Amino acid sequence: MRTQIPPVLLFLAVFTAAAVQSLCAPAPAHRSTDPFPSTYADPAVPLLSLPTEFRARRTTANLTMAPGKPVEIFNATGAGCIRHLWFVFGEQDIEDLSIEITVDGAVEPQVRMPFRSFFGTLLGFEAYPIDSAGLVNFPNFTVTNDPMIPKKASPGWNLYLPIPFSKGCRIILNAASAKNGAGMIDWQQYRGGVALTPLRFHAQRNIARPGNPTEPFPIAETEGTGFLAGYVMGWRQRDRSDMVFHNGGTRMLIDGQTDPHVICGHNVEDDFGFSWGFNQYQTRWVGCPYRDNRGRTDQDGVFYRFFGPDPILFRSSLSFTSAARPDDYEAVSYFYKVPGSKAPPMVAPQDWQVVGPFPDGNSLKAFQEPEDDLVRQLSHGDWPGKVIVGAKEFTVHELRPRYGWVRLEGVYQIRYPYPRTDQSAYLRGTLNSTSRRRATLRLGLDNWAIVYLNGRRVAVLDHAEEFTTARIPITLDKGANQLLIKTNNRQNRERHLWAIHCAVE
């Protein structure tokens, strides 16, 4: 006879089992009654997801700065994120004021540069309004007879790029002369054990007075894992031979050690989203906050680009440059990276010699039929300062690679900063090996190439449409191996890029 369990006992058994299961289960990451998600995308840097488990905080500072005496305006311990920096000063002349930002006890500050540069006012230009996702500046242009308002007061300086930290954050101001002002830091204080992004804020400044047309002007250079959030760049035109915008644009050489790829610019105004020059328009992501147009070939300006919707990721390295003219340049880049992350080691020639140009770069048939005597001459022995080919003398150029990239744009030009097109050049480097072994040569380029190893042709490559990478099986002899690469430069999707990337996998 089947025994029936009373309904009350059945209910108690089910309830007890559910309660035990509930007690043993891990606590949910976020309370179901909390109306907020566990993280949210930063408005200025959407690639960063930040916790919503925070206390909103504000730190204020009244600044009376003595000459040469650093002033600490913020020093928080634990985990948090600065959401907004604001400063104001009673003096308009703050050229000697600098800012340092150090997070998580880093040996070197992640930010160390002139104060005005950090907030996007470049090359000593008079302060101008900025209204962007990352920077917002309000110059004090008000004319007043109120003696309590300084007539030459500096702007309200605002930064909206987030500065996350897990152990602490410290901000220091320093000036060579006395300063009076105020600061306000709005930040979020996180609870212990919060899951925080490993990426940390960095800013980098570069300046050239003037730039060198044969060398790219650096905007940002770093290694490790991270992404580019934005940059601001200023020009003061000194060369009146052409429009300041005709400089060939920018280059991003990305992940040379692991996955070489490139982003090439057009002309400078195109890279910032403008057309036919600049006008003083500002949007959240691109803008021109300052422009002094004295004529077609006499113009100064400052331009910004924030990559909120389209961040530039790098997983081993980033080399971001602009083609240069003999004008004044200043740039500040803002990026996030994992502290301590490094690019993996790479086997590649440490120095390159280049000779050219040769007029056989516009026909693949002609390009593929170099003179045997020339190949033998260039594959063996040391190159002197000059190389004689037939009756013509060619200068030998020495180039040092950066993250495995070898750039030729500035070496052969018809006028700066445009490199020659439909021309060829030979590059030679040395690969050292401790034994005779099989290996794979990884070669990235955006045009044609013939590869010789120890005088023997090992590959012919046609990458005429865009930058791509080839992997070439080779055999290295014990000791020094001479690598000779013939390459050319043609107009294609990568526009004015003339560069190769070479490494042994």
C-alpha positions in Angstrom: 0.0 0.0 0.0 1.5 3.4 -1.0 2.0 5.9 1.8 0.9 9.4 1.0 3.0 12.4 2.2 0.8 15.1 3.8 0.8 18.3 1.8 2.3 20.3 4.7 5.3 18.0 5.0 5.8 18.1 1.2 5.8 21.9 1.2 8.3 22.0 4.1 10.7 19.6 2.3 10.6 21.5 -1.0 11.1 24.8 0.9 14.0 23.5 2.9 15.8 22.1 -0.2 15.3 25.5 -2.0 16.7 27.4 1.0 19.8 25.1 1.4 20.4 25.5 -2.4 20.1 29.3 -2.1 22.5 29.4 0.9 25.1 27.3 -0.9 24.9 29.2 -4.2 27.4 32.0 -4.8 26.1 35.5 -4.4 25.0 37.2 -7.6 27.5 39.7 -9.0 24.9 42.4 -8.9 21.8 42.6 -6.8 18.6 42.0 -8.8 17.0 44.9 -7.1 19.7 47.3 -8.1 18.4 49.4 -11.0 21.9 49.9 -12.4 24.0 47.5 -14.5 27.2 46.3 -13.1 29.3 48.4 -15.5 28.8 51.2 -17.9 30.7 52.4 -21.0 32.5 55.7 -20.5 30.9 58.4 -22.6 34.3 59.8 -23.8 36.1 56.5 -24.1 33.4 53.8 -24.7 35.9 51.0 -24.9 36.4 51.4 -21.1 33.7 49.7 -19.0 33.7 51.1 -15.4 31.9 49.8 -12.3 28.7 51.3 -11.0 29.4 50.2 -7.5 31.0 53.5 -6.4 30.7 56.4 -4.1 30.7 59.8 -5.9 33.4 62.0 -4.4 34.9 65.5 -5.0 38.3 66.8 -3.9 38.9 70.6 -4.0 42.0 72.6 -3.7 42.8 76.3 -3.2 46.2 76.8 -4.8 48.8 79.3 -3.6 51.9 78.1 -5.4 55.4 79.3 -4.5 58.1 79.3 -7.2 59.6 75.9 -7.7 57.5 74.3 -4.9 55.5 71.3 -6.1 51.9 71.2 -4.8 50.0 68.0 -4.3 46.4 68.5 -5.2 45.1 65.0 -5.1 46.2 61.8 -3.4 43.7 59.0 -3.1 44.5 55.4 -2.0 42.6 52.3 -2.9 40.5 51.8 -6.1 38.7 54.6 -8.0 38.5 56.6 -11.2 38.9 60.3 -11.8 36.0 61.4 -13.9 36.6 65.2 -14.3 39.5 67.6 -13.7 38.9 71.3 -13.5 41.4 74.1 -12.8 41.4 77.9 -12.9 44.2 80.4 -12.3 44.4 84.1 -11.7 47.3 84.4 -14.1 47.1 84.1 -17.9 50.8 83.4 -18.2 51.0 79.8 -17.0 53.6 78.6 -19.6 55.9 77.5 -16.7 53.2 75.4 -15.0 53.4 71.6 -15.3 51.3 68.7 -14.3 52.2 65.1 -13.2 49.7 62.3 -12.8 50.9 59.0 -11.2 48.5 56.0 -10.7 49.1 52.8 -8.8 52.6 53.8 -7.6 54.3 53.7 -11.0 58.0 54.5 -11.0 57.4 57.1 -13.7 54.3 59.3 -13.9 51.9 58.3 -16.7 51.5 62.1 -17.3 54.3 64.6 -17.1 54.2 67.7 -19.3 53.3 71.4 -19.5 49.9 72.1 -18.1 48.6 74.0 -21.1 49.7 71.3 -23.5 47.9 68.6 -21.4 44.7 70.5 -21.8 45.1 71.0 -25.5 46.5 74.6 -25.8 49.6 74.2 -27.9 52.6 76.1 -29.2 52.1 79.0 -26.9 48.9 80.2 -28.8 46.5 82.4 -26.8 43.9 80.3 -25.0 41.0 79.3 -27.2 37.7 77.5 -26.5 37.7 73.7 -26.8 34.4 71.7 -26.8 35.2 68.0 -27.3 34.5 64.6 -25.7 37.9 64.7 -23.9 38.7 68.3 -23.4 36.5 71.4 -22.6 38.2 74.8 -22.1 36.4 78.1 -21.4 38.7 81.1 -21.9 38.0 84.2 -19.9 37.3 86.8 -22.6 34.9 88.8 -20.5 35.7 92.5 -20.3 34.7 93.8 -16.8 35.4 96.8 -14.6 35.0 94.6 -11.5 38.4 94.9 -9.7 37.9 91.5 -8.0 38.0 89.6 -11.4 41.5 89.3 -12.9 41.4 90.8 -16.4 44.0 88.3 -17.7 42.8 85.2 -15.8 43.4 81.8 -17.4 40.5 79.7 -18.7 38.5 77.1 -17.0 40.5 73.9 -17.9 38.5 70.7 -18.0 39.5 67.0 -18.7 36.8 64.3 -19.2 39.0 61.4 -20.1 38.7 58.8 -17.2 41.7 58.0 -15.1 41.1 54.6 -13.4 43.3 53.3 -10.6 43.4 50.2 -8.4 45.9 51.2 -5.7 45.9 55.0 -5.7 46.4 58.2 -7.7 48.5 61.3 -7.1 48.4 64.6 -9.0 51.1 67.3 -8.6 51.4 70.8 -10.0 54.7 72.7 -10.3 55.6 76.2 -11.6 58.7 78.3 -11.8 56.8 81.4 -10.7 54.0 82.1 -8.2 50.5 81.0 -9.1 47.1 81.4 -7.5 44.1 79.3 -8.5 41.8 76.5 -7.6 41.2 72.9 -8.6 38.4 70.4 -8.4 38.6 66.7 -9.0 35.4 64.7 -9.4 36.0 61.0 -8.9 34.5 57.7 -8.1 35.6 55.6 -5.1 35.1 51.8 -5.6 34.4 49.2 -3.1 37.1 46.6 -2.2 37.5 43.7 -4.6 35.7 45.5 -7.5 36.5 44.2 -10.9 38.4 47.1 -12.6 39.8 47.3 -16.1 43.6 46.7 -16.2 44.1 49.6 -18.7 45.6 52.8 -17.3 45.5 56.3 -18.7 48.7 57.8 -20.3 49.4 61.1 -22.1 52.5 61.7 -24.3 53.8 65.0 -25.7 56.1 65.7 -28.6 57.3 69.0 -30.0 59.5 70.1 -33.0 60.5 73.6 -33.8 60.7 73.1 -36.7 60.0 69.6 -38.0 62.4 67.7 -40.3 60.9 66.8 -43.7 63.1 63.7 -44.0 61.9 62.3 -40.6 58.3 61.6 -39.5 57.1 63.7 -36.5 56.1 61.5 -33.6 52.6 61.8 -32.2 52.5 58.6 -30.0 54.9 55.8 -29.6 54.5 53.0 -27.1 54.7 49.2 -26.7 52.5 46.8 -24.8 48.7 46.2 -25.0 46.2 49.1 -25.1 44.4 51.6 -27.4 44.6 55.1 -28.7 41.9 57.3 -27.3 42.7 60.6 -29.0 45.2 63.4 -29.8 45.4 67.1 -30.3 48.0 68.6 -32.7 49.1 72.1 -33.5 51.0 73.7 -36.4 52.7 77.1 -36.8 53.6 77.6 -40.5 57.1 78.7 -41.2 57.5 77.4 -44.8 55.4 79.5 -47.2 56.0 77.4 -50.3 52.8 75.5 -50.0 49.7 75.1 -47.9 50.4 73.8 -44.4 47.8 71.0 -45.0 49.9 69.4 -47.8 52.0 67.3 -45.6 51.0 63.8 -46.7 49.0 62.9 -43.6 49.6 60.5 -40.7 50.8 56.9 -40.4 49.9 54.3 -37.7 52.3 51.3 -37.8 50.6 48.8 -35.5 51.8 45.5 -33.8 55.1 45.1 -35.6 56.2 42.3 -33.3 53.0 40.2 -33.6 50.7 41.2 -36.5 52.0 44.1 -38.6 49.3 46.3 -40.1 49.0 50.0 -41.0 46.6 52.9 -41.1 47.6 55.7 -43.5 46.4 59.2 -43.7 45.5 61.4 -46.7 46.3 65.0 -46.0 46.2 66.5 -42.6 42.8 68.1 -42.8 41.4 64.8 -44.1 42.8 62.9 -41.1 40.7 65.2 -38.9 37.6 64.8 -40.9 37.6 68.2 -42.6 37.7 69.0 -46.4 39.7 71.5 -48.4 41.5 72.9 -45.3 40.2 73.8 -41.8 37.5 75.9 -40.4 36.8 76.6 -36.7 34.1 74.0 -36.2 34.0 71.7 -33.2 32.2 68.4 -32.6 32.5 65.7 -29.9 35.1 63.7 -31.8 36.8 66.0 -34.3 37.4 69.7 -34.4 39.5 72.8 -35.0 39.4 75.1 -31.9 42.0 77.5 -33.2 42.9 78.8 -36.6 44.8 81.9 -37.8 44.4 82.2 -41.6 46.7 85.0 -42.9 46.6 83.6 -46.5 46.7 80.4 -48.5 50.3 79.7 -47.5 50.4 81.3 -44.1 48.2 79.5 -41.6 48.4 78.3 -38.0 46.0 76.0 -36.2 45.2 73.4 -33.6 43.1 70.3 -34.3 41.8 67.4 -32.2 40.6 63.9 -32.9 39.1 61.6 -30.3 38.6 57.9 -31.2 35.5 57.2 -29.1 33.5 55.3 -31.7 36.5 53.9 -33.5 39.4 53.3 -31.0 42.8 52.2 -32.4 43.8 49.0 -30.6 47.4 47.8 -30.3 48.5 44.5 -28.8 52.3 44.8 -29.0 53.2 48.3 -30.2 52.1 51.5 -31.8 54.1 54.0 -33.8 51.9 57.0 -34.7 53.5 59.8 -36.8 52.8 62.6 -39.1 54.7 63.5 -42.3 56.6 66.7 -41.5 57.4 70.0 -43.1 59.8 72.6 -41.8 57.0 74.1 -39.6 56.5 74.0 -35.8 54.6 71.0 -34.5 53.3 70.0 -31.1 51.1 67.0 -30.3 49.7 65.4 -27.2 48.3 61.9 -27.4 46.0 60.2 -24.9 46.0 56.4 -24.7 45.3 53.5 -22.3 47.6 50.5 -21.8 48.2 47.7 -19.5 51.0 48.7 -17.1 54.1 46.6 -17.6 53.0 45.0 -20.8 55.8 44.7 -23.3 56.2 43.7 -26.9 57.6 40.2 -27.3 61.2 39.8 -28.5 61.7 39.8 -32.2 64.5 38.5 -34.5 65.2 41.1 -37.1 68.0 43.1 -38.7 69.1 45.8 -36.3 70.4 48.2 -39.0 69.6 48.6 -42.7 71.4 50.1 -45.6 69.4 51.6 -48.5 70.4 52.6 -52.0 68.4 54.0 -54.8 66.1 55.1 -56.4 66.1 53.2 -59.6 63.5 54.0 -62.4 62.1 50.5 -62.8 59.3 50.6 -60.2 56.3 51.2 -62.5 56.4 47.9 -64.5 56.2 44.6 -62.7 58.1 43.0 -65.7 60.9 45.5 -65.4 60.9 45.3 -61.6 61.4 41.5 -61.7 64.4 41.7 -64.0 67.2 43.3 -62.0 70.7 43.2 -63.3 72.5 40.1 -62.0 75.7 42.0 -61.5 73.9 44.6 -59.4 72.4 41.9 -57.2 75.8 40.3 -56.7 77.4 43.6 -55.9 74.8 44.5 -53.3 74.5 41.0 -51.7 78.2 40.7 -50.7 80.7 42.8 -49.0 80.2 46.1 -47.1 78.5 49.0 -48.8 80.7 52.1 -48.7 79.1 55.6 -48.5 78.6 55.5 -52.3 77.7 52.7 -54.7 78.5 52.9 -58.4 76.0 51.3 -60.7 77.1 51.7 -64.4 78.1 55.3 -64.7 75.9 56.6 -61.9 76.8 57.1 -58.3 74.2 56.4 -55.6 74.3 57.5 -51.9 74.0 54.8 -49.3 71.6 55.7 -46.5 71.7 54.1 -43.0 68.3 53.3 -41.4 67.5 52.0 -38.0 64.2 50.1 -37.7 61.6 50.8 -35.0 59.6 47.8 -33.8 60.8 46.1 -37.0 59.5 48.8 -39.3 61.8 50.3 -42.0 60.5 53.6 -43.5 61.6 55.0 -46.8 59.2 57.9 -47.3 61.6 60.6 -46.2 64.6 59.1 -47.9 63.5 59.6 -51.5 61.2 62.5 -52.2 60.4 64.7 -55.1 59.1 67.4 -52.7 58.4 67.0 -49.1 56.7 65.2 -47.8 55.6 63.2 -50.8 57.9 60.2 -51.6 58.8 59.3 -55.1 56.4 57.0 -56.9 57.1 54.2 -59.4 60.7 54.0 -58.2 62.7 51.1 -56.6 65.2 50.8 -53.8 67.4 48.1 -52.4 67.6 47.5 -48.6 70.2 45.3 -47.0 70.3 43.9 -43.5 72.0 41.1 -41.6 70.3 38.1 -39.9 72.5 36.3 -37.4 72.0 32.7 -36.5 73.8 30.5 -34.0 73.3 27.4 -36.3 72.2 26.4 -39.7 68.5 26.1 -39.5 65.1 26.4 -41.2 63.1 29.5 -40.5 60.2 31.6 -41.7 60.8 35.2 -42.8 57.8 37.5 -42.3 57.7 40.4 -44.7 55.1 43.1 -44.7 54.8 45.6 -47.5 52.3 47.4 -49.7 53.9 47.1 -53.2 56.3 44.7 -55.0 59.3 43.0 -53.5 62.1 40.6 -54.5 63.8 38.9 -51.6 67.4 37.6 -51.7 69.2 35.7 -49.0 72.9 35.3 -49.3 72.7 36.3 -53.0 70.0 33.8 -53.8 66.4 34.8 -54.8 63.9 33.3 -52.4 60.7 35.1 -53.1 58.9 37.6 -55.5 55.9 39.3 -53.9 53.1 41.4 -55.5 51.2 43.4 -52.8 50.3 46.2 -55.1 46.8 46.8 -53.8 47.5 47.3 -50.0 49.8 46.4 -47.1 49.8 42.7 -46.5 52.2 40.2 -44.9 53.9 37.2 -46.5 55.7 34.3 -44.8 58.7 33.0 -46.7 60.4 29.7 -45.8 64.2 30.2 -45.7 67.4 28.4 -44.5 69.7 30.5 -42.4 73.4 29.6 -42.3 75.4 29.7 -39.1 76.7 33.2 -38.6 75.8 36.3 -40.6 73.3 36.0 -43.4 72.9 38.9 -45.9 69.3 39.8 -46.6 68.7 42.0 -49.7 65.2 43.3 -50.5 64.2 45.2 -53.6 61.0 47.2 -53.1 59.1 50.0 -54.9 56.5 52.6 -54.1 53.3 53.1 -56.1 50.0 54.9 -55.3 47.6 52.5 -53.9 45.1 52.2 -51.0 47.9 53.0 -48.5 48.6 56.3 -50.3 52.0 57.7 -49.3 53.3 54.8 -47.2 56.7 53.5 -48.3 57.7 51.0 -45.6 58.4 47.4 -45.0 58.3 45.3 -41.9 60.8 42.4 -41.6 61.3 39.8 -38.9 62.1 36.1 -38.5 59.4 34.0 -36.9 
